[in-house]
Amino acid sequence: MDASEQGRRTAGTEAASGAEIVSAQGVRKQIATGAADAPVLTILDGLCLRICAGESVAIVGASGSGKTTLLSLLAGLDSPSAGDIRLAGASLAALDEDARARLRAGRVGFVFQSFQLLAGLTALENVMLPGELAGLADAEARARRTLGQVGLGERLGHYPHQLSGGEQQRVAIARAFAAEPQVLFADEPTGNLDLVTGGRIAELLFELNRSRGTTLVLVTHDMSLARRCGRVLTLSDGRLHEDA
């Protein structure tokens, strides 16, 4: 076993002893197709999952297997057809949409493949926005500090169209971490980047995860990126299978 593998296993063992931060029990997700021969499509079927605070978990699987759907369910952005999902100690089924949004505020961060920055806001304003919405009095100070940590301290006033793809993803990561969330959900965070830039973004993502102790739930098709996590879970036939 090499040093990196030993480190991953140690990290996974330590996290496993921590408090549960995300869980799914018997989760099913079905959608109506409108087709006469198959009116309902089952995406997730009795899926179970337990993630502890501080853990890093990668979810991999074939295209169309439901990885992004699962991430949306775990974050409370969508609702399952059946089953129970708990986030930060709360059952999402017991909360309406506004209550789920309040639960996410300050506890959950997101990094998406498509960056999803607001074109009319500067880098600083994009990173400040979640903190402002959460009512944080120091939202600007946090945004400035986090942008400095991701190497964009000199680009605060630049708009997304004035930044490269890698710089835009760094703004997205700063936005996700500025509110110091308990959980970071990342959906193909390097998917739109070239190999070198993607590697730098991955380094940044894991460094911020380590330094802040944030739980990382990562959806990716990149197995080299997935294997840097403490655990790798494969989604197939609507269920998760843990890699050895």
Beta strands, then each sheet from edge to edge (+ up, - down):
strand 1: 20-32
strand 2: 40-52
strand 3: 56-60
strand 4: 82-87
strand 5: 90-91
strand 6: 108-112
strand 7: 183-187
strand 8: 215-219
strand 9: 231-236
strand 10: 239-242
sheet 1: 2+ 1- 4+ 5-
sheet 2: 6+ 7+ 8+ 3+ 9+ 10-
end
